[in-house]
Amino acid sequence: VPGVWHENYWFRRHEVVYAWASARVQRARVARGRDVIVVDAGCGEGYGTQALADHTPTVALDYDVWTVEHLTRARPELAAVRGNLASLPLGAGTIDILVSLQTIEHLWDQSGFVAECARVLRPGGRLILSTPNRLTFPPGNVFHHRELDGNELSTLMTEHLDDVDLYGVHHGERLRRWEQDHGDLVREQIRRPYGEWARPLRALVSSVGVDDFEIGPATPDCLDLVAVAVAP
């Protein structure tokens, strides 16, 4: 969530994909000459939905009751809906763009979720999805039902959608330089409690911004996977 210094690295790593998705939403809006209807499925705290909603009407959808109550209080300008991602509370063919970032790894029925996304998207609509890369993400997260690599994600998407493009989130130059001197940045953050972090790590994590990440090819060593697919 925003505003927690020792989570700032992970927050910015999420935020950069929301910024990337927001730019795509804006391009779609300009290309179509109208607002596009967007759903943020698994919206969490809502900062990403807010970024998307700066460009077009956007629905914040989450299953957790406390999350939806938080959204209603903290971001009353957003349309917050509680719903199960395995059975989306949306009509067929009603959504232009469905965004779901860092969510599918938590779901017990991943194929069912992608099928639901395909159902609610209009023909030619887009699904923008991100998830940790299983090949690089630290193992043992008890909240993840199933993590995916690039091939597994592509296979899952092509079961129900067309024209799947895969991208990857990578560290930018500043973070790569830091790792040359101090070691793997993710490993350094999880190896001990944040109260015991060395000063260079504390300083870096506090200062990380969106510009410290890059979205490029979905290589095996990328941090997170980003997929864009088209509804048939």
URJOQUI-V715466 format. One record per backbone hydrogen bond with DSSP energy under -0.5 kcal/mol. CO is the residue of the C=O (numbers start at 1). NH is the residue of the N-H. If there is no record, write none. Layout:
co=CO nh=NH
co=CO nh=NH
This chain:
co=1 nh=4
co=3 nh=5
co=4 nh=7
co=5 nh=8
co=7 nh=11
co=8 nh=12
co=9 nh=13
co=10 nh=14
co=11 nh=15
co=12 nh=16
co=14 nh=17
co=14 nh=18
co=15 nh=19
co=16 nh=20
co=17 nh=21
co=18 nh=22
co=19 nh=23
co=20 nh=24
co=21 nh=25
co=22 nh=26
co=23 nh=27
co=24 nh=28
co=25 nh=29
co=26 nh=30
co=27 nh=31
co=28 nh=32
co=29 nh=33
co=29 nh=34
co=36 nh=38
co=37 nh=96
co=37 nh=97
co=38 nh=59
co=39 nh=41
co=39 nh=99
co=40 nh=42
co=40 nh=43
co=40 nh=61
co=43 nh=46
co=46 nh=50
co=47 nh=51
co=48 nh=52
co=49 nh=53
co=50 nh=54
co=51 nh=54
co=52 nh=55
co=52 nh=56
co=57 nh=38
co=58 nh=79
co=59 nh=40
co=59 nh=61
co=60 nh=81
co=61 nh=42
co=61 nh=43
co=62 nh=83
co=64 nh=68
co=65 nh=69
co=66 nh=70
co=67 nh=71
co=68 nh=72
co=69 nh=73
co=70 nh=74
co=71 nh=75
co=75 nh=78
co=78 nh=80
co=79 nh=60
co=81 nh=62
co=81 nh=83
co=84 nh=87
co=88 nh=90
co=91 nh=94
co=95 nh=122
co=96 nh=126
co=97 nh=39
co=97 nh=99
co=98 nh=128
co=99 nh=41
co=100 nh=130
co=103 nh=106
co=104 nh=107
co=105 nh=145
co=105 nh=146
co=109 nh=113
co=110 nh=114
co=111 nh=115
co=112 nh=116
co=113 nh=117
co=114 nh=118
co=115 nh=119
co=116 nh=120
co=117 nh=121
co=119 nh=93
co=120 nh=94
co=120 nh=95
co=122 nh=125
co=125 nh=231
co=126 nh=98
co=126 nh=128
co=127 nh=129
co=127 nh=229
co=128 nh=100
co=129 nh=227
co=130 nh=102
co=130 nh=103
co=131 nh=225
co=132 nh=134
co=132 nh=148
co=133 nh=136
co=133 nh=137
co=140 nh=142
co=141 nh=144
co=143 nh=145
co=148 nh=134
co=149 nh=153
co=150 nh=154
co=151 nh=155
co=152 nh=156
co=153 nh=157
co=154 nh=158
co=155 nh=159
co=156 nh=159
co=157 nh=160
co=157 nh=161
co=162 nh=230
co=165 nh=228
co=166 nh=218
co=167 nh=226
co=168 nh=216
co=169 nh=223
co=169 nh=224
co=170 nh=214
co=172 nh=176
co=173 nh=177
co=174 nh=178
co=175 nh=179
co=176 nh=180
co=177 nh=181
co=178 nh=181
co=178 nh=182
co=179 nh=183
co=184 nh=188
co=185 nh=189
co=186 nh=190
co=187 nh=191
co=193 nh=196
co=194 nh=197
co=198 nh=202
co=199 nh=203
co=200 nh=204
co=201 nh=205
co=202 nh=206
co=203 nh=207
co=204 nh=207
co=204 nh=208
co=205 nh=208
co=209 nh=212
co=210 nh=213
co=212 nh=172
co=214 nh=170
co=214 nh=216
co=216 nh=168
co=217 nh=219
co=219 nh=222
co=223 nh=133
co=224 nh=169
co=225 nh=131
co=226 nh=167
co=227 nh=129
co=228 nh=165
co=229 nh=127
co=230 nh=162
co=231 nh=124
